[in-house]
Amino acid sequence: MSENYTPTARTRLVREAERAVYDRAAAYRILDEGFICHVGFVVDGQPFVIPTGYGRVGDNLYIHGSAASRMLRNLDQGLAVCVTVTLLDGLVLARSIFNHSMNYRSVVVLGTAVAVQDRSEKLEALRLLSEHILPGRWADSRQPNEKEIKATLVLRLPITEFSAKVRQGAPIDDEDDYGFSTWAGVIPLSMVAGEPVDDPRLMAGQVVPSYAKGYSRVR
């Protein structure tokens, strides 16, 4: 799919339009750094927003969960879906409470998800989901058996209608407030992995693999 993207009426940002990002590569960098999305949909007039894991392959998002999940069962019926991913980068402390903000990067994808029925594509999608979250773990683990594959539903969502939004930098205060005597600035935030903790039932002689040491979401 082309890197050039023209936002639709549904994805063009109106409020704080200067923060809009319509570059596909930039949106994909945000998606590739995150690993939790929130899936919004409506069933019988009732809205739901469900957090779940995801992975991106080319111009598709793969979402997975239990085949018994109400969310995934209903999405398989062709309901409209809104998927959002947000990365929080900092707290922005302005001089006025009104102008406090956050530095963040976010992506919204609109579309219709379809269930992956082909077994080989489904297994590959599960591998790609695993590699998206923790590269190297799939090959180091027991592969899914038939019962587990049947119990898992994988949905494919084409990334055809999307927008990204980014806020970076210092506080933006009203000009009169720059003389107000209080500290202003940014508190950076980042996800930092701790030291891996052994399973109490770990077999003797097992060592922490390299992909678990110094884990980072930064790509």
Secondary structure, DSSP 8 states (H G I E B T S, - for coil): --S-----TTTS--TTGGGEE--HHHHHHHHHH--EEEEEEEETTEEEEEEEEEEEETTEEEEEEETT-HHHHHHHTT-EEEEEEEEEEEEEE-SSGGG-EEEEEEEEEEEE-EE---HHHHHHHHHHHHHHHSTTTGGGS----HHHHHTEEEEEEE--EEEEEEE-SS----GGGGGS-S--EEEE-----------TT--TT----GGGTT-----
